[in-house]
Amino acid sequence: MPDSTDRTLVLQTRDGDVEAYGELVRRYQTSVFNVCYRLLGERREAEDLAQDSFIRGYERLRTFDEDRPFGPWIRRVAANMCLNHLRGHWRSMEPLDDEHDLPASTTAIDPSAAADERASRSKVREAIRSLPPHYRAVIELRHFQGLTYQEMAEALSLPLSDIRSHLFRSRRLLADKLKADV
């Protein structure tokens, strides 16, 4: 099954092949977990919601358009599940681990430059975590998942104008937070 395309696996799952869906889960479990972890900031909640996202995806697989990529779709399912969870009980979040850090730059060669880069990424993580959930979600979907504005609007069930507004405001809040730390 490793040579199967996502489309083939989706079609096989629809025909009752549970192992085909298991292969989709294996392919996307890390990226789905990362979406959940970035939005929630807590490992156990992220693990639970990542698992719930795959269950929800399986239940709604008949509505999935197999001509579109599966990865972005299942990550949107995860983002929506996390946002619904956050709406249920907003609270302060624990720090992220370095294991699920922002992507490391390849330019840091010497130890002091690497330490400076880690400190900088840590400040960005803290600033993102401090954003309200709806602003954190648009940052995650746009900058970490690479969704277009239209895809974000569909994923979050918001008008395109709200997406643009949320993204503008979230970036401005991030910039203000990061300038205050300098």
KEKOLFI-997250 format. One line per 4 residues: number of its first residue (from 1); their letters; for each residue z, y, x of N, C-alpha, C. Coordinates in nm, 2 decimals, padded with zeros to 4 digits. Each point is the difference from the previous one (the first is absolute). Last residue first. Layout:
BEGIN
NUM> A> Z:Y:X:Z:Y:X:Z:Y:X | ...
END
This chain:
BEGIN
182> VDAK> 02.25:04.35:01.16:-00.05:00.04:00.13:00.10:00.10:00.07 | 00.01:-00.18:-00.46:00.07:-00.09:00.10:-00.04:00.04:00.14 | -00.19:00.22:-00.38:00.15:00.03:00.00:00.07:-00.08:00.10 | -00.46:-00.08:-00.08:00.02:00.13:00.07:00.15:00.03:00.01
178> LKDA> -00.12:-00.38:-00.25:-00.03:-00.02:00.14:00.02:00.13:00.08 | 00.03:00.02:-00.47:00.11:-00.08:00.05:-00.01:-00.02:00.15 | -00.35:00.22:-00.22:00.12:00.09:00.00:00.12:-00.08:00.06 | -00.40:-00.23:-00.07:-00.02:00.09:00.11:00.13:00.09:00.01
174> LLRR> -00.02:-00.30:-00.36:00.01:-00.07:00.13:-00.01:00.10:00.12 | -00.08:00.16:-00.43:00.14:-00.03:00.02:00.03:-00.07:00.13 | -00.44:00.09:-00.12:00.07:00.13:00.03:00.14:-00.03:00.02 | -00.26:-00.36:-00.13:-00.04:00.04:00.13:00.08:00.13:00.04
170> SRFL> 00.04:-00.14:-00.44:00.07:-00.10:00.09:-00.03:00.04:00.15 | -00.22:00.24:-00.34:00.14:00.04:00.01:00.07:-00.10:00.09 | -00.46:-00.08:-00.07:00.02:00.13:00.06:00.15:00.03:00.02 | -00.11:-00.38:-00.24:-00.03:-00.02:00.14:00.02:00.13:00.08
166> HSRI> 00.05:00.00:-00.47:00.11:-00.07:00.06:-00.02:-00.02:00.15 | -00.35:00.20:-00.25:00.12:00.09:00.00:00.12:-00.07:00.07 | -00.40:-00.25:-00.08:-00.02:00.11:00.10:00.12:00.09:00.02 | 00.02:-00.32:-00.34:00.00:-00.07:00.13:-00.02:00.11:00.11
162> DSLP> -00.03:00.13:-00.44:00.14:-00.02:00.04:00.01:-00.07:00.13 | -00.43:00.08:-00.19:00.06:00.12:00.04:00.15:-00.01:00.04 | -00.24:-00.38:-00.17:-00.05:00.04:00.14:00.07:00.13:00.04 | 00.26:-00.29:-00.37:-00.13:00.07:00.01:-00.03:00.04:00.15
158> LSLA> 00.29:-00.44:-00.10:00.01:00.14:-00.01:-00.13:00.07:00.01 | 00.17:-00.48:00.07:-00.03:00.04:-00.14:00.03:00.15:-00.02 | 00.00:-00.28:00.41:00.12:00.07:-00.04:-00.01:00.04:-00.15 | -00.37:-00.21:00.22:00.12:-00.08:00.04:00.12:00.05:-00.06
154> EAME> -00.40:00.25:-00.05:-00.01:-00.13:-00.08:00.13:-00.08:00.03 | -00.06:00.39:00.25:00.02:00.03:-00.14:00.00:-00.12:-00.09 | -00.10:-00.06:00.46:00.14:00.03:-00.02:00.03:00.04:-00.15 | -00.44:-00.08:00.12:00.07:-00.12:00.00:00.15:00.02:-00.01
150> QYTL> -00.27:00.38:00.04:-00.03:-00.07:-00.13:00.07:-00.13:00.00 | 00.02:00.24:00.40:00.08:00.07:-00.11:-00.02:-00.07:-00.13 | -00.05:-00.32:00.41:-00.07:00.13:-00.04:00.09:00.07:-00.10 | 00.21:-00.35:00.37:-00.06:00.01:-00.13:-00.07:00.14:-00.02
146> GQFH> 00.26:-00.22:00.38:-00.13:00.05:00.01:-00.07:00.01:-00.13 | 00.46:-00.14:00.17:-00.08:-00.09:-00.07:-00.15:00.04:00.00 | 00.34:00.28:00.20:00.02:-00.14:00.05:-00.08:-00.10:-00.06 | -00.03:00.46:-00.13:00.00:00.00:00.15:00.02:-00.14:00.06
142> RLEI> -00.03:00.08:-00.49:-00.10:00.07:00.06:-00.01:-00.02:00.16 | 00.35:-00.20:-00.28:-00.14:-00.04:-00.05:-00.11:00.06:00.08 | 00.45:00.14:00.09:-00.02:-00.14:00.04:-00.14:-00.05:-00.04 | 00.13:00.43:-00.13:-00.01:00.00:00.14:-00.03:-00.15:00.05
138> VARY> 00.09:00.07:-00.45:-00.13:00.05:00.03:-00.02:00.01:00.15 | 00.42:-00.15:-00.16:-00.10:-00.09:-00.04:-00.14:00.05:00.04 | 00.39:00.27:00.06:-00.01:-00.10:00.10:-00.11:-00.10:-00.03 | 00.09:00.33:-00.31:-00.06:00.06:00.12:-00.02:-00.11:00.11
134> HPPL> 00.23:-00.12:-00.40:-00.15:00.03:-00.03:-00.07:00.06:00.12 | 00.48:-00.09:00.04:-00.09:-00.12:-00.01:-00.14:00.03:-00.03 | 00.29:00.37:00.26:00.01:-00.06:-00.13:-00.10:-00.12:-00.01 | 00.15:00.13:00.49:-00.08:00.05:-00.11:00.03:-00.07:-00.13
130> SRIA> 00.19:-00.11:00.44:00.07:00.10:-00.08:-00.08:00.06:-00.11 | -00.18:-00.32:00.31:00.11:-00.06:-00.08:00.07:00.10:-00.09 | -00.31:00.15:00.32:-00.07:-00.06:-00.11:00.10:-00.07:-00.09 | 00.17:00.20:00.39:-00.06:00.10:-00.09:-00.07:-00.06:-00.12
126> ERVK> 00.16:-00.28:00.34:00.11:00.06:-00.07:-00.05:00.10:-00.10 | -00.32:-00.19:00.28:00.05:-00.10:-00.09:00.12:00.06:-00.09 | -00.17:00.26:00.35:-00.09:-00.01:-00.10:00.04:-00.09:-00.11 | 00.26:00.02:00.39:00.01:00.13:-00.08:-00.09:00.00:-00.12
122> SRSA> -00.04:-00.36:00.31:00.13:-00.01:-00.08:00.02:00.13:-00.09 | -00.36:-00.01:00.31:-00.03:-00.09:-00.12:00.13:-00.01:-00.08 | 00.05:00.24:00.40:-00.09:00.07:-00.09:-00.03:-00.08:-00.13 | 00.24:-00.20:00.35:00.09:00.10:-00.07:-00.09:00.08:-00.10
118> REDA> -00.22:-00.31:00.27:00.08:-00.07:-00.10:00.09:00.10:-00.07 | -00.27:00.17:00.34:-00.08:-00.04:-00.11:00.08:-00.08:-00.11 | 00.21:00.13:00.41:-00.03:00.12:-00.08:-00.08:-00.04:-00.12 | 00.08:-00.34:00.30:00.13:00.04:-00.07:-00.03:00.12:-00.08
114> AASP> -00.35:-00.14:00.27:00.02:-00.10:-00.11:00.13:00.03:-00.08 | -00.09:00.26:00.38:-00.10:00.03:-00.10:00.01:-00.10:-00.12 | 00.26:-00.08:00.38:00.05:00.12:-00.07:-00.09:00.04:-00.11 | -00.12:-00.38:00.27:00.12:-00.02:-00.09:00.04:00.12:-00.07
110> DIAT> -00.52:-00.05:00.14:00.13:00.00:00.07:00.12:-00.01:-00.10 | -00.44:00.00:-00.19:00.00:-00.10:00.11:00.14:00.00:00.07 | -00.26:00.16:-00.48:00.13:00.00:00.07:00.00:-00.10:00.11 | -00.37:00.05:-00.31:00.00:00.10:00.11:00.13:00.00:00.08
106> TSAP> -00.13:-00.25:-00.41:-00.03:-00.08:00.13:00.00:00.10:00.12 | 00.29:00.00:-00.48:-00.11:00.06:00.07:-00.03:-00.08:00.12 | 00.22:-00.19:-00.46:00.03:00.05:00.13:-00.13:00.06:00.06 | 00.14:-00.05:-00.54:-00.08:-00.06:00.11:00.03:00.07:00.14
102> LDHE> 00.39:00.00:-00.35:-00.13:00.05:00.00:-00.08:-00.05:00.11 | 00.38:-00.32:-00.13:-00.01:00.14:00.04:-00.14:00.05:-00.03 | 00.29:-00.43:-00.05:-00.10:00.05:-00.10:-00.03:00.15:00.02 | 00.30:-00.22:00.29:-00.10:-00.10:-00.02:-00.11:00.04:-00.09
98> DDLP> 00.40:00.26:00.10:-00.12:00.02:00.09:-00.11:-00.10:-00.03 | 00.33:00.12:-00.41:00.00:-00.07:00.13:-00.12:00.04:00.09 | 00.22:00.32:-00.39:-00.09:-00.10:00.02:00.02:-00.07:00.14 | 00.40:00.24:-00.30:-00.11:00.02:00.09:-00.09:-00.12:00.02
94> EMSR> 00.25:00.09:-00.47:00.04:-00.03:00.13:-00.12:00.02:00.10 | 00.06:00.28:-00.48:-00.04:-00.13:00.06:00.04:-00.01:00.15 | 00.16:00.25:-00.51:-00.04:00.02:00.14:-00.03:-00.14:00.07 | -00.10:00.05:-00.52:00.12:00.01:00.09:-00.05:00.02:00.14
90> WHGR> -00.17:-00.08:-00.55:-00.03:00.08:00.12:00.13:00.01:00.08 | -00.19:-00.33:-00.41:00.13:00.05:00.07:-00.03:00.06:00.14 | -00.35:-00.10:-00.33:00.12:-00.06:-00.07:00.13:00.04:00.06 | -00.42:00.12:00.18:00.02:00.08:-00.12:00.13:-00.05:-00.07
86> LHNL> -00.17:-00.25:00.37:00.07:00.12:00.04:00.03:00.10:-00.12 | -00.24:-00.40:-00.08:00.13:-00.03:00.04:00.08:00.12:00.04 | -00.45:00.04:-00.10:00.07:-00.03:-00.12:00.15:-00.03:00.03 | -00.29:00.06:00.36:00.03:00.13:-00.07:00.07:-00.02:-00.13
82> CMNA> -00.13:-00.39:00.24:00.10:00.08:00.07:00.03:00.13:-00.07 | -00.35:-00.26:-00.17:00.13:-00.07:-00.02:00.11:00.08:00.07 | -00.43:00.15:00.08:00.04:00.03:-00.14:00.13:-00.06:-00.03 | -00.20:-00.10:00.42:00.05:00.14:-00.01:00.05:00.04:-00.14
78> AVRR> -00.19:-00.43:00.06:00.13:00.01:00.06:00.05:00.14:00.00 | -00.43:-00.08:-00.16:00.09:-00.07:-00.09:00.14:00.02:00.06 | -00.34:00.14:00.26:00.02:00.10:-00.11:00.10:-00.06:-00.10 | -00.14:-00.28:00.35:00.09:00.11:00.05:00.03:00.11:-00.10
74> IWPG> -00.31:-00.34:-00.10:00.13:-00.06:00.00:00.10:00.10:00.06 | -00.46:00.13:-00.01:00.05:-00.02:-00.13:00.15:-00.05:00.00 | -00.24:00.06:00.41:00.04:00.12:-00.06:00.06:-00.01:-00.14 | -00.17:-00.40:00.20:00.11:00.06:00.07:00.05:00.13:-00.05
70> FPRD> -00.40:-00.25:-00.16:00.13:-00.05:-00.05:00.12:00.08:00.06 | -00.53:00.18:-00.08:00.09:-00.06:00.10:00.14:-00.03:-00.06 | -00.44:00.00:-00.32:00.08:00.10:00.08:00.09:-00.07:00.09 | -00.26:-00.24:-00.32:-00.10:00.07:00.09:00.07:00.11:00.09
66> EDFT> 00.23:-00.26:-00.35:-00.02:-00.07:00.13:-00.11:00.06:00.09 | 00.35:00.20:-00.37:-00.14:00.00:00.02:-00.03:-00.06:00.13 | 00.44:-00.08:-00.33:-00.05:00.05:00.12:-00.15:-00.01:00.01 | 00.29:-00.16:-00.36:-00.05:00.14:-00.02:-00.06:00.05:00.13
62> RLRE> 00.20:-00.43:-00.02:-00.12:00.00:-00.08:-00.05:00.14:-00.03 | 00.41:-00.08:00.25:-00.12:-00.02:00.08:-00.13:-00.01:-00.09 | 00.50:00.07:-00.09:-00.11:00.10:-00.04:-00.13:-00.02:00.07 | 00.40:-00.27:00.09:-00.01:00.01:-00.15:-00.11:00.09:-00.05
58> YGRI> 00.08:-00.03:00.47:-00.05:-00.13:-00.05:-00.01:00.00:-00.15 | 00.18:00.38:00.20:-00.14:-00.01:00.04:-00.06:-00.13:-00.06 | 00.47:00.06:-00.03:-00.07:00.09:-00.09:-00.15:-00.01:00.02 | 00.26:-00.23:00.30:00.01:-00.06:-00.13:-00.07:00.08:-00.10
54> FSDQ> 00.03:00.18:00.42:-00.09:-00.11:00.00:00.00:-00.08:-00.13 | 00.31:00.35:00.06:-00.14:00.06:-00.01:-00.10:-00.11:00.00 | 00.45:-00.11:00.06:-00.02:00.04:-00.14:-00.15:00.05:-00.01 | 00.16:-00.07:00.44:-00.02:-00.13:-00.07:-00.03:00.02:-00.15
50> ALDE> 00.10:00.38:00.25:-00.13:-00.06:00.05:-00.03:-00.13:-00.07 | 00.42:00.20:-00.09:-00.11:00.07:-00.07:-00.14:-00.05:00.05 | 00.39:-00.17:00.21:00.00:-00.03:-00.14:-00.12:00.05:-00.07 | 00.07:00.13:00.45:-00.04:-00.14:-00.01:-00.01:-00.04:-00.15
46> AERR> 00.16:00.43:00.08:-00.14:-00.01:00.04:-00.05:-00.14:-00.01 | 00.46:00.08:-00.05:-00.08:00.05:-00.12:-00.15:-00.01:00.02 | 00.28:-00.11:00.37:00.01:-00.10:-00.11:-00.07:00.04:-00.13 | 00.00:00.31:00.38:-00.07:-00.13:00.03:00.01:-00.10:-00.12
42> EGLL> -00.01:00.55:-00.02:00.10:-00.11:00.01:-00.06:-00.13:00.00 | -00.24:00.42:-00.06:00.09:00.02:00.12:00.11:-00.10:00.01 | -00.39:00.12:-00.33:00.14:-00.03:-00.04:00.09:00.02:00.12 | -00.48:00.07:00.04:00.04:00.07:-00.12:00.15:-00.02:-00.03
38> RYCV> -00.19:-00.22:00.37:-00.02:00.14:00.02:00.05:00.08:-00.12 | -00.01:-00.47:-00.03:00.11:00.04:00.10:-00.01:00.15:00.02 | -00.33:-00.21:-00.27:00.13:00.00:-00.06:00.10:00.06:00.09 | -00.42:-00.06:00.18:-00.01:00.10:-00.10:00.14:00.01:-00.07
34> NFVS> -00.05:-00.34:00.31:00.01:00.13:00.07:-00.01:00.11:-00.10 | -00.05:-00.44:-00.15:00.14:00.02:00.03:00.01:00.14:00.07 | -00.43:-00.14:-00.10:00.07:00.03:-00.12:00.15:00.03:00.03 | -00.27:-00.14:00.36:-00.04:00.14:-00.05:00.07:00.03:-00.13
30> TQYR> 00.07:-00.43:00.17:00.05:00.10:00.10:-00.03:00.14:-00.05 | -00.17:-00.38:-00.24:00.15:00.02:-00.02:00.05:00.10:00.09 | -00.47:-00.17:-00.07:00.04:00.13:-00.03:00.15:00.02:00.00 | -00.23:-00.42:00.10:-00.09:00.10:00.06:00.07:00.14:-00.01
26> RVLE> 00.20:-00.38:-00.21:00.01:00.00:00.14:-00.07:00.11:00.07 | -00.06:-00.05:-00.46:00.13:00.05:00.03:00.03:00.00:00.15 | -00.40:-00.19:-00.16:00.00:00.15:-00.01:00.13:00.06:00.03 | -00.02:-00.47:00.00:-00.07:00.05:00.11:-00.01:00.16:-00.01
22> GYAE> 00.18:-00.23:-00.36:00.09:-00.01:00.11:-00.06:00.06:00.13 | -00.26:-00.06:-00.38:00.08:00.12:-00.01:00.10:00.01:00.11 | -00.26:-00.38:-00.03:-00.09:00.11:00.04:00.08:00.13:-00.01 | 00.21:-00.40:-00.14:-00.01:00.01:00.14:-00.09:00.12:00.05
18> VDGD> 00.03:-00.13:-00.46:00.11:00.08:00.04:00.01:00.02:00.15 | -00.40:-00.10:-00.36:00.04:-00.04:00.13:00.11:00.09:00.05 | -00.25:00.04:-00.43:00.12:-00.08:00.00:00.05:-00.05:00.14 | -00.37:00.31:-00.14:-00.03:-00.13:-00.05:00.12:-00.10:00.02
14> RTQL> 00.03:00.44:00.15:-00.02:00.01:-00.14:-00.04:-00.13:-00.06 | 00.05:00.02:00.46:00.13:00.02:-00.07:-00.02:00.01:-00.15 | -00.38:-00.01:00.27:00.06:-00.13:00.00:00.14:00.01:-00.07 | -00.23:00.40:00.06:-00.07:-00.08:-00.10:00.06:-00.14:-00.01
10> VLTR> 00.17:00.29:00.33:00.03:00.05:-00.13:-00.06:-00.09:-00.11 | -00.12:-00.09:00.45:00.14:-00.04:-00.03:00.05:00.05:-00.14 | -00.43:00.14:00.16:00.00:-00.15:-00.03:00.14:-00.05:-00.04 | -00.03:00.45:00.15:-00.07:-00.02:-00.13:00.00:-00.15:-00.04
6> DTSD> 00.15:00.12:00.42:00.10:00.04:-00.10:-00.06:-00.03:-00.14 | -00.20:-00.29:00.38:00.01:00.14:-00.02:00.10:00.02:-00.11 | 00.00:-00.43:00.35:-00.04:00.05:-00.13:00.01:00.15:-00.01 | 00.12:-00.29:00.37:-00.13:00.06:00.01:-00.04:00.06:-00.14
2> PM> 00.42:-00.24:00.06:00.00:00.12:00.08:-00.13:00.07:00.01 | 00.09:-00.44:-00.22:00.00:00.12:-00.08:00.00:00.13:00.08
END
